[in-house]
Amino acid sequence: MDNTENLANLKKQLGDEVVVVMVPFQTQSHLDPFLQFACLISSYGLSVHYLSLPNYNHDTKTRATAINPSDLANIHFHDLQMTTTPLDPDIPSEVPKHFHLIWNVTMHLRQSITSFLHDISSKSRRIVMIHDCLMSYNVQDISSFDNAESYIFNPVISAFGMYCDHIFPHVGLPIPLEQQLLQKLPSSEGWYYEEIMRISSFQVQYIGNSSVGDIHNTSKVMEGTNTFIDLLGIGQDKKQWAIGPVLRPTKKEKNGFPCLDWLDKQPPNSVLYVCYDMLTSFSDEQIKELAMGLELSKQKFIWLMNDPDNGDIYLGKDLNRKFEFHAGFEERLNGVGILIRDWAPQTEILAHSSIGGFLCACDWTACVETITMGVPIIAWPTHSDHPKNGFLLTEMLKIGLVIREWDKKCDEVVTASTVDNVVRKLMASEEGDEIRKRAKEFGEAVRKSTEKGGASQIELDYFIAHITR
């Protein structure tokens, strides 16, 4: 009997002595990995409660196509109540407008979360709260419960990026890279939105000593067995667990998505998937250059243009921009490319055998998915930790290409010819084939780390043993 079965049997004997409460930040890129992690914890027989806004609870469950329905059924979903009024979406900002709408709501959930904790505290020996760093203000009352402890789950930043950008500047520890790589390492300067940094700094002050440790959506296979995870532990003086990827791929039906039906008809490794995260806001000029570059490359592609968070979360209003492509572009896509302006099952797309590459901004959630599925990346960093993530995949792991030099800032337009050249290099060259081979081999190693005896599974077992001690 393995450790997982032992812990499950222990839970049956103890009842709901240990209750886990998940509190994600209210954007899809945070919500999804939190739910995937919730299902992993629940598989040990623990009672898991997932707290989110009503519309996000609904959407997250509906879009959880990569999770087995039986696993999803074990999660207790609870709707948080908003105690605020809508914010003017026309507020001037350097970040997309919908981010302010989301942030306005998340700053007013403290009362609802604390009320829930009061309800369950008397029924449990221990409350284990796992929250997003960006929800630290809202969960600060956890310290007032004698039978509660908190942990931070980092779903959208790599251990490498966190150490280089947020820990290394403040501690006397080195960055353990060869000199050649250190010289190429992109600077953090100019990549972080001031508003995002201000928000993050505000949240960090509420972490204090209440957090027992950090859990990372990464694997020691991804980022080094004894390097960045261990350095984070030293720099923060807290426990660290690398339990990722939290997404554990399972074979499922196609679910009737037209894009998957189209992929079924394409040759293996022949299609490029293109998608960006919620804070990536290209100019109309850049979008047209990207479109022309894809067309010039003559490679097949799926381009997901809709953002699941890009709307008014109060009124359901769609805030997505409408783009006008160069003349005849959409008409000429027949059989070559697909534009998707609605939500699409990204995990299933990346897992499809026809996908041969992924062009994205390198937000960590996307990086974890593409690594897990063994798909090489074209890194197009646009903000925050993206350059560090792209550097990890392209320069250190050698499983991708970068769209431009690291010292080029995100506000510089990438031309159609540059897009064309990089896409063809990945999708239609011997160099691209070698990169794809490495990506597939690395993806297999990462997936094995989540199996019995693998590095990530062992870390997860250790974490469960710790919270059920």
C-alpha positions in Angstrom: 0.0 0.0 0.0 1.5 3.4 -1.1 1.6 6.6 0.9 -1.5 7.9 -0.9 -3.6 5.0 0.2 -2.3 5.2 3.8 -3.3 8.8 4.0 -6.7 8.1 2.5 -7.3 5.4 5.1 -6.2 7.7 7.9 -8.7 10.3 6.7 -11.5 7.8 6.8 -10.6 7.2 10.5 -10.3 10.9 11.4 -13.4 12.1 9.5 -13.2 15.9 8.6 -10.5 16.7 11.2 -8.5 18.4 8.5 -10.3 20.7 6.1 -8.6 22.4 3.2 -9.8 25.8 2.0 -8.6 27.0 -1.4 -8.7 30.8 -2.1 -7.5 31.7 -5.6 -7.0 35.1 -7.2 -10.0 35.8 -9.4 -8.7 35.4 -12.9 -8.8 32.3 -15.0 -5.1 31.7 -15.2 -5.1 31.5 -11.4 -8.4 29.8 -10.9 -7.7 26.8 -13.1 -4.5 25.6 -11.5 -6.0 26.1 -8.0 -8.9 23.8 -9.0 -6.5 21.2 -10.4 -4.5 21.4 -7.2 -7.7 21.1 -5.2 -8.5 17.8 -7.0 -5.1 16.4 -6.2 -5.5 17.2 -2.5 -9.1 15.7 -2.6 -7.7 12.5 -4.1 -6.1 11.8 -0.7 -9.5 11.7 0.9 -9.4 15.2 2.4 -12.3 17.6 2.4 -11.5 20.5 0.0 -13.5 23.8 -0.2 -13.0 26.1 -3.2 -13.9 29.7 -2.7 -14.6 32.0 -5.7 -17.1 34.5 -7.1 -20.3 32.9 -8.4 -19.8 33.5 -12.1 -16.2 32.2 -11.9 -17.2 29.1 -10.0 -19.7 28.4 -12.8 -17.2 29.1 -15.6 -14.3 27.2 -13.9 -16.5 24.1 -13.5 -17.8 24.4 -17.0 -14.3 24.8 -18.5 -12.6 22.1 -16.5 -12.6 19.8 -19.5 -9.1 18.4 -18.5 -10.4 17.2 -15.1 -12.3 13.9 -14.6 -15.9 14.7 -13.6 -15.6 12.3 -10.7 -12.6 14.3 -9.3 -14.5 17.6 -9.8 -17.5 16.2 -7.9 -15.4 15.8 -4.7 -14.8 19.6 -4.5 -17.1 21.8 -2.4 -17.6 25.0 -4.3 -18.6 28.1 -2.3 -19.7 31.4 -3.8 -18.0 34.5 -2.3 -20.2 37.6 -2.0 -19.1 41.0 -3.4 -19.4 44.0 -1.1 -18.6 46.7 -3.6 -20.0 48.7 -6.5 -18.9 48.5 -10.2 -15.7 50.5 -11.2 -15.7 52.7 -14.2 -14.2 50.6 -17.0 -12.9 53.7 -18.7 -10.4 54.5 -16.0 -7.0 55.5 -17.5 -4.5 52.7 -17.0 -1.3 51.1 -18.4 -2.9 47.6 -17.8 -6.0 46.3 -19.6 -9.2 47.8 -18.2 -10.7 44.5 -17.1 -7.9 43.9 -14.7 -9.1 46.9 -12.6 -12.6 45.4 -12.5 -11.2 42.2 -11.2 -8.9 43.9 -8.7 -11.7 46.1 -7.4 -13.8 43.0 -6.6 -10.9 41.0 -5.0 -10.2 43.8 -2.6 -13.7 43.4 -1.1 -13.9 39.7 -0.3 -12.3 39.6 3.1 -15.6 39.6 5.0 -17.1 36.8 2.9 -14.0 34.6 3.4 -13.8 35.3 7.1 -17.4 34.4 7.5 -16.9 31.1 5.8 -13.9 30.3 8.1 -16.1 31.0 11.2 -18.6 28.5 9.9 -16.2 25.6 9.6 -13.7 26.4 12.3 -15.7 24.7 15.1 -16.2 21.6 13.0 -12.5 20.9 12.3 -9.4 20.0 14.2 -7.4 22.0 11.6 -8.2 24.4 8.8 -5.5 24.4 6.1 -5.9 27.5 4.0 -4.1 27.5 0.6 -4.3 30.9 -1.0 -2.9 33.0 -3.8 -0.3 35.6 -2.8 -2.6 38.2 -4.4 -5.3 37.3 -2.0 -3.2 37.9 1.2 -5.1 41.0 2.2 -8.4 39.1 2.1 -7.3 36.1 4.1 -5.4 38.0 6.8 -8.0 37.0 9.4 -6.8 33.4 9.2 -4.3 34.3 12.0 -7.1 34.9 14.4 -8.2 31.2 14.3 -6.2 29.0 16.7 -6.8 25.9 14.7 -5.8 27.3 11.3 -2.6 27.6 9.2 -2.0 29.1 5.8 0.1 28.3 2.8 0.7 30.2 -0.4 0.3 28.4 -3.7 2.2 30.0 -6.6 0.4 28.9 -9.8 1.6 31.5 -12.2 5.3 32.1 -11.5 8.3 29.7 -11.8 10.7 29.2 -9.0 13.4 30.4 -11.3 11.5 33.6 -12.1 10.5 34.2 -8.4 14.1 33.8 -7.2 15.7 36.0 -9.9 13.2 38.8 -9.8 11.9 38.9 -6.2 14.4 37.1 -3.9 17.9 37.4 -5.4 17.9 41.3 -5.3 17.3 41.2 -1.5 19.5 38.3 -0.3 23.2 37.6 -0.6 22.8 34.4 -2.6 24.0 33.8 -6.1 22.1 32.9 -9.3 23.5 29.4 -10.0 24.0 29.7 -13.7 27.0 29.3 -15.9 28.7 32.7 -16.8 27.5 32.4 -20.5 23.9 32.1 -19.4 24.2 34.8 -16.8 25.4 37.3 -19.5 22.2 36.5 -21.5 19.8 36.6 -18.5 17.2 39.3 -19.2 16.9 42.2 -16.7 13.7 42.7 -14.8 13.9 46.5 -15.4 11.1 47.8 -17.6 9.1 44.5 -17.7 6.8 45.0 -14.7 3.8 47.2 -14.8 4.0 49.8 -12.0 0.4 49.1 -11.0 1.0 45.3 -10.8 4.1 45.9 -8.6 2.2 48.3 -6.4 -0.6 45.7 -5.9 1.9 42.9 -5.2 3.8 45.0 -2.7 0.5 45.8 -0.9 -0.4 42.1 -0.7 3.0 41.0 0.5 2.8 43.1 3.7 -0.2 40.9 4.8 1.7 37.6 4.5 4.0 38.2 7.5 4.6 35.1 9.6 1.2 33.6 9.1 2.3 31.6 6.0 3.9 28.3 6.9 5.4 27.8 3.4 5.1 28.0 -0.4 3.7 25.4 -2.8 4.9 25.7 -6.4 3.3 24.6 -9.7 6.6 23.3 -11.0 8.7 20.3 -10.8 12.3 19.8 -9.7 12.6 18.1 -13.1 11.7 21.4 -14.7 13.9 23.7 -12.7 16.7 21.7 -11.2 16.8 19.1 -8.5 18.6 21.2 -5.8 18.7 24.8 -7.1 16.0 27.4 -7.3 13.4 25.7 -5.0 16.1 25.2 -2.3 17.3 28.8 -2.8 13.7 30.1 -2.3 13.6 28.1 1.0 16.8 29.7 2.2 15.9 33.2 1.0 12.4 33.1 2.6 13.2 30.8 5.5 10.1 28.8 4.8 9.2 25.3 3.7 8.9 24.8 -0.1 7.1 22.1 -2.0 7.4 21.6 -5.8 4.3 19.5 -6.6 3.7 20.5 -10.2 2.5 20.2 -12.7 -0.9 20.2 -10.9 -2.5 19.4 -14.3 -2.4 15.6 -14.5 -3.4 14.7 -18.2 -6.0 12.1 -18.7 -7.5 10.6 -21.9 -10.9 12.0 -22.5 -13.5 12.4 -25.2 -13.2 15.3 -27.6 -16.2 17.1 -26.0 -17.4 18.3 -29.4 -15.1 21.3 -29.9 -14.8 22.2 -33.7 -11.1 23.1 -33.3 -10.4 19.6 -32.0 -12.3 18.1 -34.9 -10.2 20.2 -37.3 -7.0 19.1 -35.6 -8.0 15.5 -36.1 -7.7 16.0 -39.9 -4.2 17.6 -39.8 -0.8 15.8 -40.0 1.2 15.2 -36.8 3.2 18.3 -35.5 1.9 20.5 -38.4 -0.1 23.1 -36.5 1.1 26.1 -34.5 -1.1 27.2 -31.6 -1.2 30.9 -30.8 -2.5 32.4 -27.5 -1.8 35.2 -25.0 -2.6 35.9 -21.4 -5.0 38.4 -19.9 -2.5 41.3 -19.4 -1.1 41.1 -22.9 -2.6 43.9 -24.9 -1.2 44.2 -28.4 -1.7 47.3 -30.5 -3.8 46.9 -33.6 -0.6 47.4 -35.6 1.1 44.5 -33.8 -1.9 42.2 -34.3 -1.9 42.9 -38.0 1.9 42.2 -38.2 1.4 38.9 -36.4 -1.5 37.9 -38.8 0.6 38.8 -41.8 3.6 36.8 -40.4 1.5 33.8 -39.9 0.1 34.0 -43.4 3.6 34.5 -44.9 4.9 31.4 -43.1 2.4 29.2 -44.9 2.1 27.1 -41.7 -1.1 25.9 -40.3 -2.3 27.5 -37.1 -5.0 27.9 -34.5 -5.2 31.4 -33.0 -7.1 31.9 -29.8 -8.0 35.6 -29.7 -10.5 35.7 -26.8 -9.6 36.3 -23.2 -11.8 34.4 -20.6 -11.3 37.3 -18.2 -11.9 40.1 -20.6 -15.4 41.2 -19.6 -17.3 43.1 -17.0 -17.7 40.6 -14.1 -20.6 42.6 -12.7 -22.7 42.9 -15.8 -21.3 40.1 -18.0 -20.4 42.8 -20.6 -17.9 41.7 -23.2 -15.0 44.1 -23.3 -13.0 42.3 -26.0 -11.7 44.4 -28.8 -12.8 43.7 -32.3 -9.9 43.5 -34.8 -9.8 44.4 -38.5 -7.3 42.3 -40.3 -5.6 43.1 -43.6 -7.8 42.7 -46.6 -8.9 39.1 -47.3 -6.9 37.6 -44.4 -9.9 35.7 -42.9 -11.2 34.6 -46.3 -7.8 33.1 -47.2 -7.7 31.0 -43.9 -9.7 28.2 -45.4 -8.0 24.9 -44.5 -4.9 26.7 -43.3 -5.8 28.5 -40.0 -8.6 28.9 -37.5 -9.4 32.0 -35.5 -11.2 31.4 -32.2 -12.9 34.3 -30.6 -14.6 32.3 -27.8 -13.2 30.1 -25.0 -11.3 27.0 -26.2 -9.9 23.9 -24.4 -6.2 24.9 -24.3 -5.1 21.8 -22.5 -6.7 19.5 -25.1 -5.3 21.6 -28.0 -1.8 21.3 -26.7 -2.2 17.6 -26.0 -3.3 17.0 -29.6 -0.8 15.1 -31.8 -1.2 17.7 -34.6 0.2 20.5 -32.5 3.9 21.1 -33.3 4.5 24.4 -31.5 3.0 27.1 -29.2 3.5 30.8 -29.7 2.7 32.6 -26.5 3.8 35.4 -24.1 5.3 32.8 -21.6 3.0 33.3 -18.7 3.9 30.4 -16.3 0.6 28.7 -16.6 1.0 28.4 -20.4 4.7 27.3 -19.9 3.7 24.5 -17.5 1.0 23.3 -19.9 3.3 23.3 -23.0 6.1 21.6 -21.1 3.8 18.9 -19.7 2.4 18.2 -23.2 5.8 18.1 -24.8 5.2 21.0 -27.1 8.0 23.4 -28.1 7.5 27.1 -27.6 8.0 30.4 -29.5 8.6 32.8 -26.6 7.1 36.3 -27.1 7.5 37.9 -23.6 5.4 41.0 -23.0 5.6 41.8 -19.3 6.4 40.7 -15.7 8.1 37.4 -15.3 7.6 36.4 -19.0 11.3 37.1 -20.0 12.6 34.8 -17.2 10.1 32.0 -18.1 11.0 32.3 -21.8 14.7 32.3 -20.9 14.2 29.1 -18.9 12.5 27.3 -21.8 14.6 28.5 -24.7 18.1 29.1 -23.2 18.3 26.7 -20.3 16.0 23.8 -21.3 16.5 24.3 -25.1 12.9 23.5 -25.9 11.9 26.6 -27.8 12.8 29.7 -29.8 12.5 33.4 -28.9 10.8 35.8 -31.2 13.3 38.6 -30.6 16.4 39.5 -28.5 15.9 39.7 -24.8 16.9 43.4 -24.6 14.1 44.4 -26.9 11.2 45.8 -25.0 7.6 44.7 -25.4 6.4 48.0 -26.9 8.6 47.6 -30.0 6.5 46.2 -32.9 7.7 42.8 -34.1 7.4 42.7 -37.9 5.6 40.2 -40.1 8.9 39.0 -41.6 10.3 38.3 -38.1 7.2 36.3 -37.2 7.4 34.5 -40.5 11.1 33.5 -40.0 10.7 32.2 -36.5 7.5 30.3 -37.2 9.1 28.5 -40.2 12.2 27.8 -38.2 10.2 26.0 -35.5 7.6 24.3 -37.8 9.5 23.6 -41.0 13.2 23.1 -40.4 15.7 20.5 -39.1 16.5 22.7 -36.1 12.8 22.9 -35.3 12.5 19.1 -35.5 15.4 18.8 -33.0 13.8 21.2 -30.6 10.5 19.3 -30.9 12.2 16.1 -30.1 13.8 17.6 -27.0 10.4 19.0 -25.9 8.7 15.7 -26.3 11.4 13.9 -24.3 11.4 16.5 -21.6 7.6 16.5 -21.4 7.7 12.7 -20.8 10.2 13.2 -18.0 8.0 15.8 -16.4 4.9 13.6 -16.6 6.8 10.8 -15.0 7.7 13.0 -12.1 3.9 13.1 -11.2 3.7 9.3 -11.1 4.3 7.0 -8.1 7.9 7.4 -7.0 8.4 10.5 -9.1 9.9 13.8 -7.7 6.6 15.8 -7.8 4.5 12.9 -6.4 6.9 12.5 -3.5 6.7 16.2 -2.8 2.9 16.1 -2.9 2.9 13.1 -0.5 5.2 15.0 1.9 2.9 18.1 1.8 -0.2 16.0 2.5 1.7 14.2 5.4 2.6 17.7 6.8 -0.9 19.1 6.8 -2.4 16.0 8.3 0.3 15.5 11.0 
